Amino acid sequence: MPRKAVSFVLPRLGMPQIVALIIIFAINSFLSPHFLELRVQDGRLFGSLVDVFNRGAPVALLALGMAPIIAMRGIDLSVGAVMAIAGAIAASLADSHALGFVLVCALGAGLMCGLWNGVLVALLGMQPIVATLILMVAGRGVAQLITEGRIVTFANTDLAWLGSGSLLGLPTPIVLTLAMLVLTLLVVRGSALGLLIEATGGNSRASALAGVGTRVITIAVYAWCGLCAALAGIVAAADIMGADANNAGLWLELDAILAVVIGGTSLLGGRFSLVLAVLGALIIQAMNTGILLSGFPPEMNLIVKAIVVLAVLLAQSPRLAGLGLLLRRRRP
Amino acid sequence: MVQPQQALPEARSDLRNGETPMNFKALNAAVVICGALVCSGAGAKELTIGFSQIGSESGWRAAETTVSKAEAKKRNINFKIADAQQKQENQIRAIRSFIAQGVDAIFLAPVVATGWNAVLREAKEAKIPVVLLDRDIDPSGKDLYLTAVTSDSVHEGKVAGEWLVKAVGSKSCNVVELQGTVGASVAANRKKGFEQGIAGHANLKIVRSQTGDFTRAKGKEVMESFIKADGGGKSICAVYAHNDDMMVGAIQAMKEAGLKPGSDVLTVSIDAVPDIFKAMAAGEANATVELTPDMAGPAFDAIIAYKAKGTTPPKWIQTASKLYTGADNPQAVYESKKDLGY
């Protein structure tokens, strides 16, 4: 009993992720001595470490929506396109309408996109990867229609604040992401919803027979993902004070899936962790920022990224852990 | 001149159906007369030119379409544009349909460099000259087109580099570079050209170079990291970006870091999109090298001369890479460019 009280208990779940993030931070500060430096610039924290959290915010937001979907054995490939749509709507309305109206329209569009995906998957029984592929392709076209293929810029400082402003000394995207994390945690883990999601992912038929409203939950989870993606799109557009329909959120669906997977959520569904998914997004961004700071030639970017991802995933592999245990046991 | 040709096969097919040929001959004659009337009204023979455009891949592309329409109108050319939505098969289909329509010339902005020989040979057999716009194709197709109107992206980089050499003078200057997408030939060429431009001036040194994927968001992110890696960006003297969009992002990053782009940090980029002129007018950008959206204008002139006098244009028509700085009334340039569709 007393032993338990004094031992420093590290969370068993999430150890590989936390260690990976710390190692990447350490490598970054080795490559760039200024990495851990923080100072206050115009009333907000300023430094590479802040950049990691700030630039990681859109992918973290996407991961928050993606994690429950993957836990239900689904996937949403359309989040990048939904980002582009929401950004395009926000940027086109920003200079002529009040901020509230702009946000409602952009978030509403994201919600509609999510509902569309949810209906295709839950009611029409389409494979999630196919159902969301439709919007992934068409959604970017919709965004291009809204912007007429141009980069729509705006001067509305209220909207820009969401991307490049600060709150409580932190860049707004960080605060927004934290708020969304807490909100999602409260909804999902504060109720039985998380359990029902995991049950549906584990065995959808058994859950339905046991009285779980799997269809409603599926639609709701996709709608939530659409909402998160729309928020990420607004943040991305607000950051550059313009909507670039061709490039906003391009390939970010893959980063979001990667973040969720790095966070230990299995693509086979059944369990998920929102905190670790956000941590996964931070790992990806810490890596990106590290590459940018390192001064390596840009041709190396993708190779370095692939190696780090491989290392993180290997560290989580149960087979590999089993192998290590086996080797240790063999020793006399 | 095209209309009678189009009318003939119809008349023949109707003959085969056993209908009275007289009416169709009359109709045919009427068409010819109408055609002649239109032509004499226009003063000269009206040319019909088909343009297979890539699609809406960027603002520059949209501006190119707008400008080429305007240039066609100026020269009284019947101009047909086919949007290929970034697919080669659509472009090949469009070229075949232009050949079938018997246009006087075909403009092609090739989406990729290879795979054109078969369809261009068909155009050559139909004696329809093809002009490449903005991009070149694989050298094996050299004798299948009349001329290529393109910008020299190495030269663009060189103009940017030479401007910076002049602007900096003899003081030492650390330059950071925002590259285009890795593997894009434009990015490689603009990098090479800039290095040529600053060659022999040891006071200018490229200290950092990363890719910003030609986008504003990545340009901003990469510039943020450059500033931090430098410990606040105090030793960065100039930024060179392979396109204006990345520079617009970089300017935001510099402002957020408390630097003054345009005065503390010199900026030079390429493309001359409207938003960089806005920044220039606000004193936050220094120079840009224009990639002109008017590729069709020189192509029209080449075709008109070729049709009228048979002058064969050179195999490559290089467009001008004009340098714009704060002294060129950026506000006025912005106003003139903002409605082109960028």
Interface residues (C-beta under 8 A of the other chain):
Chain A: S32 H34 F35 E37 Q41 D42 F46 G47 S48 D51 R55 Q144 E148 G149 R150 I151 T153 S164 A236 D239 I240 M241 G242 D244 N246 N247 A248 N288 T289 L292 L293 G295 P297 P298 E299 N301
Chain B: S56 E57 S58 G59 R61 A62 Q179 V182 R208 S209 Q210 T211 D213 T215 R216 A217 K220 E221 V222 E224 S225 F226 K228 A229 D230 G231 D245 V248 G249 Q252 E256 A257 G258 D275 G341 Y342
